[in-house]
Amino acid sequence: MFLDNPNNPTGTIIPRAELNDFIDRLPEHVVLALDEAYIDFVAASDRPDMNICADNPGVVFLRTFSKAYGLAGLRVGYGLMHAELAAFLHRVRQPFNINSLAQIGARAALTDHEHYRRTMDGNREGLVWLTKELTALDCLPYGSHTNFFMADVRVDAAGLYQMLLAQGVIIRSMAAYGYPDLVRITVGRGDENRRLIAAMIDVLGELR
């Protein structure tokens, strides 16, 4: 069973107590893989207890260097799990599943605390600022535990996406998920966030 926590595209999380209760009720033959690609953006108090692995051999935490550490191009991540399950994975994995450059980049990222801090601070500030600006544009941003969030733009999301794309600004329409008025927006740098809002002002004026 696979669960993404935090969830993409909603930005929501499974509360720690509810997750623990769910894990306690899992049959022994079920392996639960928790995709935690965005867990770095979650407040420490809301993150799952990693010690769960010690008492639950069927629970796997999957993490990546692609998001908070900015190493998406290296395609490197890791799993946290019971030693017995890790031994099984070692039997079937390819011998060179992570290249040397990716390993060097990952090790360097773990020591670059300043970059990590700037990323976390910038995301928090950007999320607050974008929420305020979009609300002023009569949109409804939803709360998020990640570096992205969903927003009800009160217009056709697919049309908004296409018009923003023509201006070189990329968001994601949620029409494919059955929400024709919702979009998913990733928090960027300050200049990128300002460019998004400026483009939204122009495009929403036309669509409304």
ZIZIBEL-V436289 format. One record per residue. N is the residue number from 0. RES is the residue in one letter. SS is DSSP state (~ for helix, > for strand, _ for the rest). OMEGA is omega in degrees with one decimal (* if undefined). NEAR is the number of other ideal C-beta (glycine too) atoms within 8 Angstrom. Layout:
n=<N;N>
res=<RES;RES>
ss=<SS;SS>
omega=<OMEGA;OMEGA>
near=<NEAR;NEAR>
This chain:
n=<0;1;2;3;4;5;6;7;8;9;10;11;12;13;14;15;16;17;18;19;20;21;22;23;24;25;26;27;28;29;30;31;32;33;34;35;36;37;38;39;40;41;42;43;44;45;46;47;48;49;50;51;52;53;54;55;56;57;58;59;60;61;62;63;64;65;66;67;68;69;70;71;72;73;74;75;76;77;78;79;80;81;82;83;84;85;86;87;88;89;90;91;92;93;94;95;96;97;98;99;100;101;102;103;104;105;106;107;108;109;110;111;112;113;114;115;116;117;118;119;120;121;122;123;124;125;126;127;128;129;130;131;132;133;134;135;136;137;138;139;140;141;142;143;144;145;146;147;148;149;150;151;152;153;154;155;156;157;158;159;160;161;162;163;164;165;166;167;168;169;170;171;172;173;174;175;176;177;178;179;180;181;182;183;184;185;186;187;188;189;190;191;192;193;194;195;196;197;198;199;200;201;202;203;204;205;206;207>
res=<M;F;L;D;N;P;N;N;P;T;G;T;I;I;P;R;A;E;L;N;D;F;I;D;R;L;P;E;H;V;V;L;A;L;D;E;A;Y;I;D;F;V;A;A;S;D;R;P;D;M;N;I;C;A;D;N;P;G;V;V;F;L;R;T;F;S;K;A;Y;G;L;A;G;L;R;V;G;Y;G;L;M;H;A;E;L;A;A;F;L;H;R;V;R;Q;P;F;N;I;N;S;L;A;Q;I;G;A;R;A;A;L;T;D;H;E;H;Y;R;R;T;M;D;G;N;R;E;G;L;V;W;L;T;K;E;L;T;A;L;D;C;L;P;Y;G;S;H;T;N;F;F;M;A;D;V;R;V;D;A;A;G;L;Y;Q;M;L;L;A;Q;G;V;I;I;R;S;M;A;A;Y;G;Y;P;D;L;V;R;I;T;V;G;R;G;D;E;N;R;R;L;I;A;A;M;I;D;V;L;G;E;L;R>
ss=<_;>;>;>;_;_;_;_;_;_;_;_;_;_;_;~;~;~;~;~;~;~;~;~;_;_;_;_;_;_;_;>;>;>;>;_;_;_;~;~;~;_;_;~;~;~;_;_;_;_;_;~;~;~;~;_;_;_;>;>;>;>;>;>;_;_;_;_;_;_;_;~;~;~;_;_;>;>;>;>;_;_;~;~;~;~;~;~;~;~;~;~;_;_;_;_;_;_;_;~;~;~;~;~;~;~;~;~;~;~;~;_;~;~;~;~;~;~;~;~;~;~;~;~;~;~;~;~;~;~;~;~;~;~;~;~;_;_;_;>;>;_;_;_;_;_;_;>;>;>;>;>;_;_;_;_;~;~;~;~;~;~;~;~;~;~;_;_;_;_;_;>;>;_;~;~;~;_;_;_;_;>;>;>;>;>;_;_;_;~;~;~;~;~;~;~;~;~;~;~;~;~;~;~;~;~;~;_>
omega=<179.3;173.7;174.2;-175.1;7.3;-178.3;171.5;26.2;-170.3;-177.0;180.0;177.4;172.7;-179.6;-174.3;-177.7;179.2;178.3;178.7;179.0;178.6;-179.7;179.6;-177.0;179.7;173.4;-175.9;-176.3;-177.9;173.1;179.1;176.8;179.4;178.2;-176.6;-177.1;-175.4;-172.9;-179.3;-177.8;-179.5;176.9;-175.3;-178.0;-178.3;-177.8;177.0;177.1;-176.1;179.1;177.3;-177.7;-175.6;-176.9;-177.6;-177.0;-177.5;-178.5;-178.7;173.8;-179.5;-177.4;-174.7;172.7;-172.8;-171.8;-175.1;-177.5;174.4;-177.4;-176.4;-177.2;-178.8;176.4;-179.4;178.4;-179.1;178.0;175.2;-173.5;175.7;-176.8;-179.3;179.4;177.5;179.2;177.4;179.4;179.8;-179.3;-173.0;-178.6;175.4;-173.4;-178.0;-173.5;175.3;-177.6;-173.8;-179.1;178.7;179.0;178.2;179.4;-179.6;179.8;178.1;-179.3;-178.3;179.9;-178.2;-175.4;-179.4;178.3;-179.5;-179.6;179.3;179.8;-179.0;-179.8;-179.9;179.5;179.4;-179.6;-179.9;179.5;178.5;-176.7;-179.7;177.6;179.9;-176.4;-179.7;176.3;177.8;178.0;178.9;171.4;-179.1;177.0;177.4;179.6;-176.0;175.1;-173.7;176.2;174.6;179.0;175.4;-179.9;172.6;-176.2;175.7;172.7;178.5;-175.4;-179.9;177.7;177.7;178.9;-177.1;-178.6;176.1;178.8;179.0;177.3;179.3;179.5;-175.1;167.6;-179.2;177.7;177.3;-179.5;-179.3;178.7;-179.3;179.3;-172.0;-178.6;-174.9;175.6;173.7;-176.0;176.3;177.3;179.3;172.5;-177.7;-179.9;178.5;177.8;178.4;177.9;177.9;-177.0;178.5;178.7;179.3;179.1;179.8;-172.9;179.3;176.1;178.9;-175.8;-178.4;*>
near=<7;5;9;10;12;15;9;10;10;8;15;8;9;9;7;10;6;8;11;11;8;9;11;6;5;11;4;5;4;8;8;11;9;12;9;12;12;14;10;9;12;12;6;5;4;9;9;11;7;7;6;11;13;6;5;10;8;12;13;13;12;12;10;9;12;12;12;11;13;9;12;7;4;11;7;13;10;7;10;8;12;11;6;7;12;10;8;8;10;7;6;5;7;4;4;5;5;6;6;5;7;12;10;8;12;13;8;8;13;6;6;9;6;6;10;12;8;8;11;11;8;11;11;8;8;13;12;8;9;15;10;8;9;13;10;6;10;5;12;7;11;10;6;12;12;11;10;12;15;15;12;9;11;8;10;8;15;9;9;16;12;8;11;14;9;6;9;5;9;6;12;9;12;14;9;5;7;6;8;9;9;13;13;12;13;7;12;8;7;7;7;8;13;8;9;14;12;8;11;12;9;9;12;13;7;7;10;6>
